Amino acid sequence: MNGLSEELKKRTDNDQAEAPATFLFIHGLQNFKKFRQDDDFSFSTGEGEANPAAQFQKLTTEGPSHGMHVVVTLDTYNNVNRFLGRKSLSEFEMRVLFQMSTNDSASLCDDPKASTLGLHRALLYNEQEGYLETFRPYALPGADWIDEVSRKLQRLLKPSA
């Protein structure tokens, strides 16, 4: 997290338009307790140590404008509130919801539609464009597919001679 935080600071200070897009994927954010938001009334030790929760929050709020993007999964709406909070949640423009309670659905996408989803269905919510789309999710791709896509992306990112 320190490295990503330093990279964001460099990009912010130098306004690097040429910097490549960087993606941070965290599957199961609820398992990373150090990224949990601190209480507003907690005290810091003042020893100058980097706070991973504060670094993570800064990356989610300031990163996208500098080409640094965060993709996370969380298992419950309560964990969304614990780890992201309302302010940081608004930074996640696109959300995928599976079947959940009416209240949780309304809190995440301003619509209770995710409460009516059945098995093997999900809901894509695009906050900026304001639409909901039901779709059928699939399993994670295999390692060979990921390697192939990675190679193709590397070829696309290399500057042409």
C-alpha positions as CSV (number, residue, x, y, z in Angstrom):
1,M,0.0,0.0,0.0
2,N,2.9,2.3,0.7
3,G,4.2,1.9,-2.9
4,L,0.8,2.8,-4.3
5,S,0.5,5.7,-2.0
6,E,3.9,7.0,-3.1
7,E,2.9,6.6,-6.8
8,L,-0.3,8.5,-6.2
9,K,1.7,11.3,-4.5
10,K,4.1,11.4,-7.5
11,R,1.3,11.6,-10.0
12,T,-0.5,14.3,-8.0
13,D,2.7,16.4,-7.6
14,N,3.9,16.0,-11.2
15,D,0.5,15.8,-12.9
16,Q,1.8,12.8,-15.0
17,A,-0.7,12.5,-17.9
18,E,1.6,9.9,-19.5
19,A,1.6,7.5,-16.5
20,P,0.1,4.1,-17.3
21,A,-3.3,3.1,-15.7
22,T,-2.8,1.2,-12.5
23,F,-5.5,-1.2,-11.0
24,L,-5.7,-2.5,-7.5
25,F,-7.8,-5.6,-7.2
26,I,-8.8,-6.7,-3.7
27,H,-11.0,-9.8,-3.5
28,G,-12.7,-9.9,-0.1
29,L,-11.8,-6.5,1.4
30,Q,-13.5,-7.6,4.6
31,N,-10.5,-9.9,5.2
32,F,-8.0,-7.0,5.3
33,K,-8.7,-5.5,8.7
34,K,-6.0,-2.8,8.4
35,F,-8.1,-1.2,5.6
36,R,-11.1,-0.8,7.9
37,Q,-12.0,2.9,8.5
38,D,-11.0,4.1,11.9
39,D,-13.6,5.7,14.2
40,D,-13.7,9.5,13.9
41,F,-12.7,9.8,17.5
42,S,-9.7,7.5,17.5
43,F,-6.3,8.7,18.5
44,S,-3.2,8.3,16.4
45,T,0.1,7.3,17.9
46,G,1.8,10.2,16.2
47,E,4.9,8.1,15.3
48,G,4.6,9.0,11.6
49,E,3.7,5.5,10.6
50,A,1.5,5.2,7.5
51,N,-2.1,4.3,8.1
52,P,-3.2,1.7,5.6
53,A,-6.9,2.7,6.0
54,A,-6.1,6.3,5.2
55,Q,-3.9,5.4,2.3
56,F,-6.6,3.1,0.9
57,Q,-9.3,5.9,1.3
58,K,-7.0,8.4,-0.4
59,L,-6.4,6.0,-3.3
60,T,-10.2,5.4,-3.8
61,T,-11.0,9.1,-3.7
62,E,-8.1,10.7,-5.5
63,G,-6.7,7.8,-7.6
64,P,-9.1,7.7,-10.5
65,S,-8.3,11.2,-11.6
66,H,-4.6,10.2,-11.8
67,G,-5.1,6.8,-13.6
68,M,-5.2,4.7,-10.4
69,H,-8.3,2.6,-10.0
70,V,-9.6,0.3,-7.3
71,V,-11.8,-2.8,-7.8
72,V,-13.0,-4.5,-4.6
73,T,-15.4,-7.2,-3.5
74,L,-17.2,-7.2,-0.2
75,D,-19.5,-9.9,1.2
76,T,-22.1,-7.9,3.1
77,Y,-23.6,-4.4,3.1
78,N,-22.5,-4.0,6.8
79,N,-18.9,-4.6,5.6
80,V,-19.4,-2.0,2.9
81,N,-20.2,0.5,5.6
82,R,-17.3,-0.6,7.8
83,F,-14.6,-0.5,5.1
84,L,-15.8,2.2,2.7
85,G,-18.5,4.3,4.4
86,R,-20.9,6.5,2.5
87,K,-18.3,9.0,1.1
88,S,-16.0,6.3,-0.3
89,L,-18.8,4.2,-1.6
90,S,-19.9,7.2,-3.8
91,E,-16.4,6.9,-5.5
92,F,-17.3,3.4,-6.8
93,E,-19.3,4.4,-9.9
94,M,-20.0,0.8,-11.0
95,R,-21.3,-1.8,-8.6
96,V,-22.3,-5.4,-9.0
97,L,-25.0,-6.7,-6.6
98,F,-26.2,-10.2,-6.0
99,Q,-29.3,-11.2,-4.2
100,M,-29.7,-9.2,-0.9
101,S,-32.3,-7.6,1.3
102,T,-34.5,-4.8,0.0
103,N,-32.9,-2.3,2.4
104,D,-29.4,-3.2,1.4
105,S,-30.2,-3.1,-2.3
106,A,-31.9,0.3,-1.9
107,S,-28.8,1.6,0.0
108,L,-26.3,0.4,-2.6
109,C,-28.2,1.3,-5.8
110,D,-31.3,3.4,-4.8
111,D,-33.5,0.5,-6.0
112,P,-34.8,-2.6,-4.3
113,K,-34.3,-4.7,-7.4
114,A,-31.4,-6.8,-6.1
115,S,-33.8,-8.3,-3.5
116,T,-35.7,-10.0,-6.4
117,L,-32.7,-11.6,-8.0
118,G,-32.7,-15.3,-8.2
119,L,-29.9,-17.8,-8.3
120,H,-27.3,-17.2,-11.0
121,R,-28.3,-13.5,-11.5
122,A,-26.6,-10.3,-10.7
123,L,-27.3,-6.6,-11.1
124,L,-24.9,-4.1,-12.7
125,Y,-25.5,-0.5,-11.4
126,N,-23.8,2.4,-13.1
127,E,-24.2,5.4,-10.9
128,Q,-23.0,8.0,-13.4
129,E,-25.3,6.9,-16.2
130,G,-28.1,5.9,-13.8
131,Y,-29.0,2.5,-15.1
132,L,-29.4,-1.0,-13.7
133,E,-28.8,-4.1,-15.8
134,T,-29.5,-7.7,-14.8
135,F,-27.0,-10.2,-16.1
136,R,-25.8,-13.8,-15.5
137,P,-22.4,-13.8,-13.9
138,Y,-19.8,-16.4,-14.8
139,A,-17.0,-18.1,-12.9
140,L,-13.5,-16.6,-12.8
141,P,-11.5,-17.2,-16.0
142,G,-8.6,-19.7,-15.8
143,A,-5.0,-18.7,-15.4
144,D,-4.2,-19.5,-19.1
145,W,-6.8,-17.0,-20.2
146,I,-5.5,-14.3,-17.9
147,D,-2.0,-14.9,-19.1
148,E,-3.1,-14.6,-22.7
149,V,-5.0,-11.3,-22.1
150,S,-2.1,-10.0,-20.2
151,R,0.3,-10.6,-23.1
152,K,-2.2,-8.9,-25.5
153,L,-2.5,-5.9,-23.2
154,Q,1.3,-5.6,-22.9
155,R,1.5,-5.6,-26.8
156,L,-1.1,-2.8,-26.9
157,L,0.7,-0.7,-24.2
158,K,4.1,-0.9,-25.9
159,P,4.8,2.3,-27.9
160,S,4.8,1.8,-31.6
161,A,8.2,2.3,-33.2
